[in-house]
Amino acid sequence: MVRFFTAFVIFAICSCATEPLPPGQTISVGTSNRGYLREAMALADRGDGYRRLRPGEGTRYGSSTLVAAIERAAREVAAAFPGGYPLRVGDLSGPHGGTHPRHRSHRSGRDADLLFFARDAGGLSAPNEGWMRFDRFGLSALRGQVYVFDEARNWHLVRTLVMDEGARVKWLFCSNELKARLLRYAARHERSSQAVVRATWILHQPSHGDAHDDHFHLRVGCSREEQSLGCKEQAPHWPWLNDTARKEDTAARVAANDSRLVRWLLAEEHVDQRRDVAGRGFGPATQPTLAAAR
């Protein structure tokens, strides 16, 4: 009888350890450049306010956090700017994550490429059919046509993502020159100083690899539930993400409360200065952890 009871206990423990995931439970395991996906969520080829750049192609999968964040942001921009061309969404991850043929990251369903919104030379919304590279003046030449970086819609996309508590945005990679243009636009038009502060730190040119002058690279973090299931959170740990376990990151805490930075960005006398906001020095204590992306 004792032998039978012991065997039953061992069987019960093993059954719990190998219990299958609940149906539809998406899990991002590991990090953005060393991980995989289980029960991945697919981003549809088209939705309210967005279209995939490569419809039908397999790199459409992500965590539920990432996919929902893209859908919400695209819908919000479309509502704020009706009649414009939809957001073009590039690569997410493969159906099971892992190595991606075009990226060093995009391996665990927490990365996505979002093409910039553009305007034509006449100021009208223009389609971005593929990787327009914008210079420091916000201009791009493609097949004999000149296009303009749409600061209004691109900023609205940024502010929607960084203020979306459910998105848990860690980074929006883009070039320093375009970051400066977005922040100058925000200094003129944005009413929320918190949106400006978050964007100042979340917008970032990667320390290695491409400058990202042709698209945003969105990276989201892990919720507490996702972390308990194998999602590995990486720096920076932004204090505005509601997780008390991650509020000891001194650099991020200082960045979020840098009143000097906020005053400079929102001061009227600085609005029209041609300065690269990203290049200003605020001391080593306020610098977030750098990250590479592709």
HELIX and SHEET records of a PDB file:
HELIX    1   1 VAL A    2  ALA A   17  1                                  16    
HELIX    2   2 SER A   64  ALA A   80  1                                  17    
HELIX    3   3 GLU A  151  VAL A  162  1                                  12    
HELIX    4   4 ASN A  176  HIS A  189  1                                  14    
HELIX    5   5 SER A  193  ILE A  202  1                                  10    
HELIX    6   6 ARG A  224  SER A  228  1                                   5    
HELIX    7   7 THR A  244  ARG A  246  5                                   3    
HELIX    8   8 THR A  250  ALA A  256  1                                   7    
HELIX    9   9 SER A  259  LEU A  266  1                                   8    
HELIX   10  10 GLU A  268  HIS A  270  5                                   3    
HELIX   11  11 VAL A  277  GLY A  279  5                                   3    
HELIX   12  12 PRO A  284  THR A  286  5                                   3    
SHEET    1   A 2 ILE A  27  THR A  31  0                                        
SHEET    2   A 2 ARG A  34  ARG A  38 -1                                        
SHEET    1   B 2 MET A  41  ALA A  42  0                                        
SHEET    2   B 2 TYR A  61  GLY A  62 -1                                        
SHEET    1   C 3 ARG A  46  GLY A  47  0                                        
SHEET    2   C 3 TYR A  50  ARG A  52 -1                                        
SHEET    3   C 3 LEU A  87  VAL A  89  1                                        
SHEET    1   D 4 ASP A 111  LEU A 115  0                                        
SHEET    2   D 4 HIS A 215  VAL A 220 -1                                        
SHEET    3   D 4 VAL A 169  PHE A 173 -1                                        
SHEET    4   D 4 LEU A 203  HIS A 204  1                                        
SHEET    1   E 4 SER A 125  ALA A 126  0                                        
SHEET    2   E 4 ALA A 118  ASP A 120 -1                                        
SHEET    3   E 4 GLN A 145  PHE A 149 -1                                        
SHEET    4   E 4 LEU A 139  LEU A 142 -1                                        
END                                                                             
